[in-house]
C-alpha cells in the first residue's frame, strides 16, 4: 500500500480539477492516492517507522558502540529530549563517557598518554566507565549518594537514565 498526502483544496483548485465534461465531476490531477490520509496520521506513521529503523540500526551495531550500548537501552525520543536539556559541559561529559572518548585512564592509555590503565582511585582494576559507575570501591560512598546504591550493574544505570550518569 502506498501512502499519499493530499492537502486541503480550496474552491479554485477544485474547479480546476473538474473534468471538461461537466457532469462527470472532479478528477484528480496526477496519480490517485491508494488511500487518502491526514497530515497528522502520516507524520505519526513516518515517525514510528523512523524510530523502528533507528532501533534496528542500534541493535545491529555489534561492538562498535560497546560502552553506549552497555548503559543506554536504545534510542528513544525521551532520551533525546532529556539529552537536549543538558548544558554544554554536561553534554560534552556525557558524550565522552558514552563514546569512550574521555579522560578515564583506559582511554588515555589507548592514546599512549599513560603507562597504566589501573583506576586512579582504587588502583585495583582498569579505569573504565563500567568500573567507575558500578564497581570501584573507592567511589562507593559517592555512588550511593548520587545513584542510591553502593554497587550497581550496567542494567541498573540503564534504568536510572542519562541524568544519573
N, C-alpha and C positions, 0 to 999 in steps of 0.2 A: 504494500500500500504506500502511496506517496502522499505526503502532507504538503498542501499548498495554502499559503495565506492569501486571502483576498481582503484587502482593506475595505473600509466603508465607501460606498459610492454616493456621490451627490446626484441630483437630478440631471445635470448636464451630461455626466458620464453615462447615466442610464439611457438617456435619449440617444447618445452617440452609439450605444451598443445595440439599439433596436435594428432588427433586420429591415432591409428596404421593402419587404413585402407587407409590412404594417401589421397584418393580422397574426403573424407568426410570433410576435412578441420579441423579447430581447434575446440576443445571442452574445455570449461572452467572446471577447477577442482573445486570441491566443489559446493555449492549451486549457482545457477544462479541468478543474481540480477533481481528484478522485474523491475527496471529502473536504468540505469546507470546514475550517477550524478558526477559532478566535485567536487573536494575537497572544493573549494570556495563556491559553492552553498550549499553543505552540512553544512559547517560552518555557513553560513548565516541563514539557516533554523533552525539549532540547537540553535544558538544564540537567534533568535526570540522566539523559544519555551521556552528557559530558562527565558527570560525576561517576557514572558506571565505568566509562572508559578510563578515567583517571585512576579509579580503584584497581582496574585490571593492570594498568601500567605499573602502579605501586607494587602490586603483588608479584609482577614479573621482573622486578629489578635484580633479583638474585642478591649477590654480595656487594653490589656497587654502593648501596646506601645502608650499610650494616648498622651503624650507630643510630641513624634516624629511624629505621625500622624497628630497632630494639626499644625505643622509647615513645614512638608515636604509633597508634593503632592503624592509621591510614588517613587518606585525605578526607577532610570533612569541611563543610562551609563554616561550622562553628570554630574549628581550629584556625582556619584562615582569618576569620573575623577577630578572634582573640589575638592572633599574632599582630594584626594591624593596630591594636590598641597599645602596643608596647612603644616606648620611646626609642630613640635611635640606639642608645647604649644597650638597652635590654635586647633589642632586635639583633644587634651585632653579636652579643654574647651568646644568645640562644642559637643563632645560625651557626656560629663557630662550634658550639658544643654538639649540635645535631649532625653537622657535616664532618666532624673530626678535625677541622682546621681551627685549632685553639691553642691555648698556652699550657695545656696539660703535658706532662713530661713525655708521654709516649709519642705525641705528635712532634714535639721538639727534638726528640731522639731520632725520629724518622727523617727529619730535616737536617740532621747532622749538627744540631746546635747543643746537644747534651750528650754525655757519655753513658747515662743510665736512664732506664725507664721507671725505676722504683719511685714509689709515692713519696713526695716531699714531706708529707705529714706523718705517715706511719713507717715508711721505709720497708714494708713487707712485700707488697705486691706492685704490679705495674700500674702506673697512674693513668687510668682511662676514665671516661665518663661513667661507665658502669661501676667502677671501683669507688669513685668519689661520691656518686649519688646513692649507692646501695651498700657498699661493703666496708669502707675504710673505718677502722675502729677509732682512729683519732678524730674523726668528724662525726661520730655517733651522736654526741650531745647536740651539735648544730643541726644535724639531720632530724633529730627528734623535735627540736624547737620549731623548725621550718616545715618539715614534712609529716610530723606526727608519729614517727617511728624511728627506733634506733637503727634498725637494719631493714632494707627493702629489697624487693625483687624488681627487675625491669618492668614486669607486668603491673606492679603497683604504681610505678611512675606513669605508665600509660593511662591508668585510671585516674590519677591526680590531675593530669592535663599539663599544658605548656606553662601556665603561670607558676606552677610548682617548681619547675626547673629553674 
